[in-house]
Amino acid sequence: MDLRFSGEDQAFQEKARTFIERNLPADIGEKVKGGLRLYKDDYVRWHKILAKQGWLVPEWPEEHGGTNWTPVQRYIFLEEQARAYAPRLVAFGIKMVGPVIYTFGSPRQKQHYLPRIVSAEDFWCQGYSEPGSGSDLASLQTKAVRKGDHYIVNGSKTWTTMAQYADHMFCLCRTDPNAKFQEGISFLLIDMKQPGVEVKPIRTMDGSQEINTVYLTDVKVPVEDRVGEENKGWTYAKFLLSHERSGIARIGASKAQLDKLRQIAAAEPCGDGYLIDDEDFRREIAQIEIDLHTLEYTELRALTASAKGEAPGPEANVLKIRGTELQQKISELLMQAMGYYAMPFVPEALEHGYNEDPVGPQAAAPLAAQYFNMRKTSIYGGTNEIQRNIIAKMVLGL
């Protein structure tokens, strides 16, 4: 595969770069570059800027707001956002439930929910994992019992990212307790603002409260808010997870972090020179760069398959494994580069205005929190061990 861009793609790259440079709010870019904490308003502001431009959901069908960009152009746009330190787009609406709705949803669901996802009128979260069902997701126990034109839902979901902000949850519920685990599950769209929904935050090692446990007690869900057929939710869940795992790789963001690592290493004294002059450290950086470049080929293959209307295959699992491993490795090298400066955990260092030095000792302040937070990347979206099992089954037939 030739990764060199055509003249048309180079022109698109310049157009995308110019737009992002002119429209990305400076305070948000500074937060992302400094590894600081982002809040709902930060994500929504950038979301709305892209939506106004018509560039929010380029992979969606054109009738629902897509751009008809080529896979390479979509790839370029993601790269340019990462290069400029734009915030990642919150995936639950635009990358996860949105594709499920426009692929499997009813006409009413498409007409109602898709525009509200694009406008940010609805903010979504994912109700998959449960206290006793994580990697073995098919063992979930949250029940939805049909009563006339509604389901009554009881159970709990956990590790629910951004549930404290969410208006809606797409949720897997067991609708046939007598069926085999994977055959008795339905995919429901739940209003988070109704009685019976309780959100309790979980404080993570980096001091944040981005994840939650959600308790569902006699929650009413209209049957018309079930996506697809009853008891076929596992099919839609697998489709969604394949899209989620593709996005988890975040190659562009890793490139930006690698550039930051180089800047810090070039400013950090080491012996008679700087850390960047150390042969062993340079070798570590070079290996990551090679791995990222190699992973780009896989990402482009996945994008090409998606453009043809194909669901992501084992490439999505490879992207998830290697992408998250590289994110973790870069966070480790950033800690190593700053040495003992990176050891203290300073929660307030993640707030805007704390650190004005991008490469000096103060740059180390958020690194411990980032390192802790990155430990989860090889777990969420399906643990990397599970991903290897899936690859063995899909590719090797084991």
C-alpha positions in Angstrom: 0.0 0.0 0.0 1.3 3.4 -1.0 0.9 5.8 2.0 1.9 8.9 0.0 -1.0 11.2 -0.5 -2.2 12.2 -4.0 -2.4 15.8 -5.0 -6.1 15.9 -4.3 -5.5 14.4 -0.8 -2.7 16.9 -0.1 -5.1 19.8 -1.0 -7.7 18.3 1.4 -5.1 18.0 4.1 -4.2 21.7 3.7 -7.9 22.6 3.8 -8.5 20.5 7.0 -5.4 21.9 8.7 -6.4 25.5 8.0 -9.9 25.0 9.2 -8.7 23.3 12.5 -6.1 26.0 13.1 -8.6 28.8 12.7 -11.5 27.2 14.6 -10.1 25.1 17.4 -10.6 27.2 20.6 -7.1 28.0 22.0 -8.0 27.1 25.6 -9.2 23.6 24.6 -6.0 23.0 22.5 -3.9 24.1 25.4 -5.7 21.7 27.7 -5.2 18.7 25.3 -1.5 19.5 24.7 -0.8 19.8 28.4 -2.6 16.6 29.3 -5.1 18.5 31.4 -8.6 17.5 32.4 -11.4 18.1 29.9 -15.0 18.7 30.9 -18.3 18.2 29.0 -18.3 21.8 27.7 -14.9 21.3 26.1 -16.0 18.3 24.2 -19.4 19.8 23.2 -17.9 23.0 22.0 -15.6 21.2 19.5 -18.4 18.8 18.6 -20.7 21.8 17.6 -17.9 23.5 15.7 -17.4 20.5 13.5 -21.2 19.9 13.2 -21.7 23.5 12.0 -19.0 22.9 9.3 -20.7 19.6 8.4 -17.5 17.6 9.3 -18.7 15.9 12.5 -19.7 12.5 11.1 -17.8 12.0 7.8 -18.3 8.2 7.9 -22.1 8.4 8.2 -24.3 8.1 5.1 -24.8 11.4 3.4 -28.5 11.5 4.1 -27.7 11.6 7.8 -24.9 14.1 7.7 -21.9 12.2 6.2 -19.4 13.9 3.9 -18.7 11.2 1.3 -15.0 11.6 2.0 -12.7 8.8 1.0 -11.1 6.6 3.6 -7.8 8.4 3.1 -9.5 11.8 3.6 -11.2 10.6 6.8 -7.8 9.3 8.0 -6.2 12.7 7.2 -8.9 14.6 9.1 -8.3 12.5 12.2 -4.6 13.0 11.9 -4.9 16.7 11.5 -7.1 17.0 14.6 -4.6 15.0 16.6 -1.7 17.1 15.3 -3.4 20.3 16.4 -4.3 18.9 19.8 -8.0 18.9 19.2 -10.0 17.0 21.8 -11.1 13.5 20.9 -14.7 13.4 19.9 -16.9 11.6 22.4 -17.6 8.3 20.6 -20.8 7.1 22.3 -23.1 8.9 20.0 -21.3 9.5 16.8 -19.1 6.4 16.6 -21.1 3.8 18.4 -24.9 4.1 18.8 -25.2 6.3 15.7 -23.9 3.7 13.3 -26.1 1.0 15.0 -29.2 3.2 14.6 -28.6 4.1 10.9 -27.8 0.5 10.1 -30.4 -1.4 12.2 -32.8 1.2 13.6 -36.4 1.9 12.6 -37.3 5.0 10.5 -38.6 6.7 13.6 -35.3 6.1 15.5 -33.3 7.4 12.6 -35.4 10.5 12.2 -35.5 11.3 15.9 -32.1 10.3 17.3 -29.5 10.9 14.5 -30.1 14.7 14.2 -29.9 15.0 18.0 -26.6 13.2 18.1 -25.2 15.5 15.5 -26.5 18.7 17.2 -25.2 17.4 20.7 -28.8 17.8 21.9 -28.4 14.3 23.2 -25.3 13.1 25.1 -24.9 9.3 25.2 -23.3 6.7 27.4 -22.8 3.0 27.0 -24.6 0.4 29.3 -22.7 -2.8 28.6 -20.5 -3.9 31.5 -22.0 -5.0 34.9 -20.5 -5.7 38.3 -20.4 -9.4 37.4 -20.1 -9.2 33.6 -17.2 -7.4 32.0 -15.0 -9.4 29.6 -17.7 -12.1 29.7 -20.3 -9.6 28.6 -22.8 -12.2 27.4 -23.4 -13.2 31.1 -25.0 -9.9 31.8 -28.0 -10.0 34.2 -29.8 -6.7 33.8 -33.4 -7.7 32.9 -36.0 -6.1 30.7 -39.5 -7.5 31.1 -42.1 -6.6 28.5 -45.3 -5.1 29.9 -47.5 -4.1 27.0 -45.8 -1.4 24.9 -43.0 -0.9 27.5 -40.1 -2.9 29.0 -39.5 -2.6 32.7 -35.7 -2.7 33.3 -33.9 -3.7 36.5 -30.2 -4.1 37.1 -27.0 -2.2 37.1 -24.2 -1.1 34.8 -20.7 -0.1 35.7 -17.6 1.5 34.4 -20.1 3.7 32.5 -18.0 6.6 31.1 -19.6 10.1 31.2 -22.9 8.7 32.6 -23.0 11.8 34.8 -23.4 13.9 31.7 -25.6 11.6 29.6 -29.2 12.1 28.5 -29.5 8.6 27.0 -27.9 5.2 27.4 -27.7 2.5 24.8 -28.1 -0.6 26.9 -27.9 -4.4 26.6 -30.6 -6.1 28.6 -31.7 -9.7 29.0 -35.2 -10.2 27.6 -35.3 -14.0 27.5 -33.8 -15.5 30.7 -34.3 -19.0 29.3 -32.3 -18.6 26.1 -28.6 -19.2 25.7 -26.7 -16.2 27.0 -26.0 -14.6 23.6 -29.4 -15.2 22.2 -31.6 -13.6 24.9 -30.3 -10.1 24.8 -32.0 -6.9 23.4 -30.5 -3.5 22.6 -32.5 -0.7 24.3 -32.2 3.1 24.2 -32.9 4.4 27.7 -33.8 7.9 28.8 -31.4 8.7 31.7 -33.5 11.6 33.0 -36.4 9.5 34.1 -37.3 8.1 37.6 -35.4 4.9 38.5 -32.1 5.8 37.0 -29.4 6.5 39.6 -25.8 7.5 38.7 -23.0 7.1 41.3 -19.5 8.2 40.4 -16.4 6.0 40.7 -13.2 7.9 41.5 -10.3 6.5 39.5 -6.6 6.4 40.3 -5.9 9.7 38.6 -8.4 11.5 40.8 -11.1 11.9 38.1 -14.7 10.8 38.1 -15.2 9.9 34.4 -16.7 6.5 35.1 -19.8 5.6 37.1 -22.1 2.8 38.3 -25.7 3.2 37.0 -28.5 1.6 38.9 -31.8 0.9 37.0 -34.9 0.3 39.1 -38.2 -0.3 37.4 -37.1 1.9 34.5 -39.7 2.2 31.7 -38.4 1.9 28.1 -40.9 2.1 25.2 -40.8 -1.0 22.9 -40.3 1.5 20.0 -36.9 2.3 21.6 -35.6 -1.2 21.1 -33.2 -1.3 18.2 -33.9 -4.2 15.8 -35.4 -7.5 16.9 -36.0 -8.6 20.4 -33.4 -11.1 21.6 -31.0 -10.2 18.7 -29.2 -7.4 20.6 -25.9 -9.4 20.6 -25.7 -9.0 16.9 -25.9 -5.2 17.2 -23.5 -5.2 20.2 -20.8 -7.0 18.2 -21.3 -4.5 15.3 -20.9 -1.6 17.7 -17.9 -3.1 19.5 -16.0 -3.5 16.2 -16.4 0.2 15.6 -15.4 1.1 19.1 -12.3 -1.1 18.9 -11.2 0.6 15.7 -11.4 4.0 17.3 -9.5 3.0 20.5 -6.2 2.8 18.6 -5.9 6.6 18.4 -2.8 6.5 16.3 -2.9 10.3 15.6 -3.0 11.1 19.3 -0.1 8.7 19.9 1.9 10.6 17.3 1.2 13.9 19.0 2.3 12.4 22.3 5.4 11.0 20.7 6.3 14.5 19.4 5.8 15.8 23.0 8.1 13.1 24.2 10.8 14.2 21.8 10.5 17.8 22.9 10.8 16.9 26.5 13.8 14.6 25.8 15.5 17.4 23.8 15.2 19.7 26.8 16.0 17.2 29.6 19.7 17.2 30.7 21.4 13.8 30.6 25.1 13.4 31.3 27.0 15.9 29.1 24.1 16.4 26.8 20.4 15.8 26.7 18.2 12.7 27.0 17.5 12.7 23.3 21.2 12.1 22.7 21.1 8.8 24.7 21.3 5.9 22.3 19.1 3.6 24.3 16.4 6.2 24.7 16.5 7.1 21.0 16.1 3.4 20.2 12.9 3.3 22.3 11.5 6.3 20.4 12.4 4.9 17.1 10.7 1.5 17.8 7.5 3.3 18.8 7.6 5.3 15.6 8.1 2.2 13.5 5.2 0.4 15.3 2.9 3.4 14.8 3.8 3.6 11.1 3.1 -0.1 10.7 -0.2 0.2 12.5 -1.3 2.9 10.0 -1.4 0.3 7.3 -3.9 -1.7 9.3 -6.0 1.4 10.1 -6.2 2.3 6.4 -7.3 -1.3 5.5 -10.1 -1.1 8.1 -11.2 2.3 6.7 -11.2 0.9 3.2 -13.4 -2.0 4.3 -15.8 0.3 6.1 -16.1 2.5 2.9 -17.2 -0.6 1.0 -19.9 -1.2 3.5 -18.1 -4.0 5.2 -18.1 -4.4 9.0 -14.6 -4.1 10.5 -12.9 -7.5 10.6 -10.0 -8.8 12.8 -8.1 -5.6 11.8 -10.2 -3.8 14.5 -9.0 -6.2 17.1 -5.3 -5.7 16.0 -5.8 -1.9 16.2 -7.2 -2.2 19.7 -4.4 -4.3 21.0 -1.4 -2.6 19.4 -2.9 0.9 19.7 -3.5 0.7 23.4 -0.1 -1.0 24.1 1.6 1.9 22.3 -0.4 4.5 24.3 0.8 2.8 27.5 4.4 2.6 26.3 4.5 6.3 25.5 3.1 7.2 28.9 5.8 5.1 30.5 8.6 6.8 28.4 7.2 10.3 29.4 7.5 9.3 33.0 11.0 8.0 32.4 12.0 11.1 30.6 11.0 13.4 33.5 12.5 11.1 36.1 11.8 12.0 39.7 9.8 15.1 38.7 7.1 12.8 37.4 6.7 10.9 40.6 4.3 13.1 42.6 0.6 12.8 42.0 -0.8 16.3 41.9 -4.5 16.2 41.1 -4.8 20.0 40.7 -2.1 19.8 38.0 -4.8 18.5 35.6 -6.7 21.8 35.8 -6.2 24.6 33.2 -3.8 27.3 34.4 -1.7 25.2 36.7 1.2 24.6 34.3 2.6 27.1 31.8 5.8 25.2 31.0 5.4 22.7 28.2 8.8 21.0 28.5 10.4 22.0 31.8 9.9 20.4 35.3 6.3 21.6 35.5 5.4 19.6 32.4 5.8 16.5 34.6 2.9 17.4 36.9 0.1 15.7 34.9 2.2 12.7 33.9 1.5 10.4 36.9 -2.2 10.9 36.5 -1.9 10.2 32.7 0.2 7.1 33.4 -2.4 5.7 35.9 -5.3 6.5 33.5 -3.6 4.7 30.6 -3.5 1.4 32.5 -7.2 1.0 31.6 -6.8 1.2 27.8 -5.8 -2.4 27.4 -9.0 -3.4 29.4 -11.9 -1.3 28.1 -13.6 -2.2 24.8 -12.8 -5.8 25.6 -9.5 -6.8 27.3 -6.5 -7.3 25.0 -6.4 -11.0 26.1 -10.0 -11.3 24.8 -9.0 -9.6 21.6 -6.3 -12.1 21.0 -8.8 -15.0 21.5 -11.1 -13.3 18.9 -8.3 -13.0 16.4 -7.3 -16.6 16.9 -10.9 -17.6 16.2 -11.5 -15.3 13.2 -8.1 -15.7 11.5 -6.8 -19.1 12.6 -10.2 -20.8 13.2 -9.1 -21.9 16.6 
